[in-house]
Amino acid sequence: MEYTSILYEVEDRVATITLNKPERLNAFDDEMLAEWAQMPSGGRTRTAPLARSSSPGRGGASAAG
């Protein structure tokens, strides 16, 4: 699946999930939650048993209201 609201990459057996909605200060919305739910095992795989989340930008992560 191709994601637009989140970025997913694996490096050194660690999956990084980056929130990718800087125009909304990376607030979770229905689209982002749906993409997150489509990731297998919360982003973890056999080749990447650890997952971490990241939210760059001035807003960090915020709640949609």
N, C-alpha and C positions, 0 to 999 in steps of 0.2 A: 504494500500500500504506500502511496505517496502522501506525505504529510505537508501541510502548508502552515498550520498554526503552531506546530512544534518541529524542531529539528532533532534527528536521531542519528547518533554516530557512535561507533565503537572504537576504542583505542586502548591497547594494553589490557584487554579483557574487562574493560569497564565501559558500560554503555552510558552515554550522556544524553539526556533529554533536555533540550533548550527551548524555553518558551519563545515564540517567534511572532509576537503581536506588539511591536514597540509603539505603534500608533494608538494602542489601547492600554499602554503601560503594562503589557503582558497580563492583563486581567483574564482569568478563566471565563470562558463563555461556552455555549453549547457546542460549537464547532471544536474548540480545543479539548473539551471533555470527551467528545466522540472520538477524536483522534487518539487521545491517551488510552481510551478503553479498547481501541483496536490493536494496540501494541501487545504482543504476547508476553504474558507474565510480568506486566509492569515494566517492560523494557529489558528484562533479564533474559539471557539465552544461555545455551551450553558454552558458547565461546565467550560470553560476557556475563558471568554470574553476578556481577555487581552493577547496580544502576544508580545514577545520581541525577539530580535535576539542577538546572541552571536558569537564571533569568537576568540577562544583562540589561543594561540601560538604567535610566534614572528612576524608573518606577519599581524596579525589582518585580515582585509579583503582587498583584492586588486582587481583590474579590470583585466580580462583576455585580452590579446592582441594578 
